[in-house]
Amino acid sequence: MKPAIILAENESRCLLFSGLLQTERSAHWRDALPWRQNEIRMFGKNHPEPRLTAWMGPAYRYASIDWPATPFSADMTRLMETIEQHALPQKPFNAVLTNLYRDGQDAMGWHRDNEKSIDTQSIASVSLGGTRDFLIRHRTSGEKWTVPLQHGDVLIMESMQDDFEHSVPRRKRADEPRINFTFRHIQTS
Ligand SMILES: O=C(O)CCC(=O)C(=O)O
């Protein structure tokens, strides 16, 4: 399958494989994963994150959230291997953060996946369930892209975490739950 090129600037590229995983059942994944409601600390106060999350991969800590080392399930390994055949990361993926957006009130603010231990050369993001807009913004020019991510889509971000940030904003009318898997390579030593 040939991807659509969403953006290509200098060494950064964003590619979209539309419907690559459309035979995956989001209800299966919703039942199979141990969803957690984390809290984030902002301005000295704890707030529940506006989404549920789960993790498979090495022990990992970010933004005061601790994930214990959790092995990949057989199902997740199968999914990851399919994605790697298309994303062709230089280093194999070894971690996946999963997000459950229960409805249009759940969201993710502007951020970069640029923690020191993340290999930013290739990050692969899978969407299952309801369609949600994925926004990309250039950090200095402010140029913006809106990508409506649909069930089964696989978006690849290559070397984008220095110059671009991304978000999944609230959408009043998005009722259907959406699951996102974000595969990364995390440096463990
Ligand atoms: O839900 C998405 O598509 C984005 C997820 C994301 O940005 C992240 O997990 O860092």
PDBQT file of the ligand as one rigid body, heavy atoms in Angstrom, charges set to zero:
ROOT
HETATM    1  O1  LIG A 201      -4.616  10.022  19.652  1.00  0.00    +0.000 OA
HETATM    2  C1  LIG A 201      -3.790  10.391  18.825  1.00  0.00    +0.000 C 
HETATM    3  O2  LIG A 201      -3.958  10.277  17.626  1.00  0.00    +0.000 OA
HETATM    4  C2  LIG A 201      -2.522  11.084  19.296  1.00  0.00    +0.000 C 
HETATM    5  C3  LIG A 201      -1.827  10.414  20.453  1.00  0.00    +0.000 C 
HETATM    6  C4  LIG A 201      -0.601  11.149  20.865  1.00  0.00    +0.000 C 
HETATM    7  O3  LIG A 201      -0.336  12.225  20.412  1.00  0.00    +0.000 OA
HETATM    8  C5  LIG A 201       0.310  10.584  21.858  1.00  0.00    +0.000 C 
HETATM    9  O4  LIG A 201       0.009   9.520  22.446  1.00  0.00    +0.000 OA
HETATM   10  O5  LIG A 201       1.362  11.214  22.101  1.00  0.00    +0.000 OA
ENDROOT
TORSDOF 0
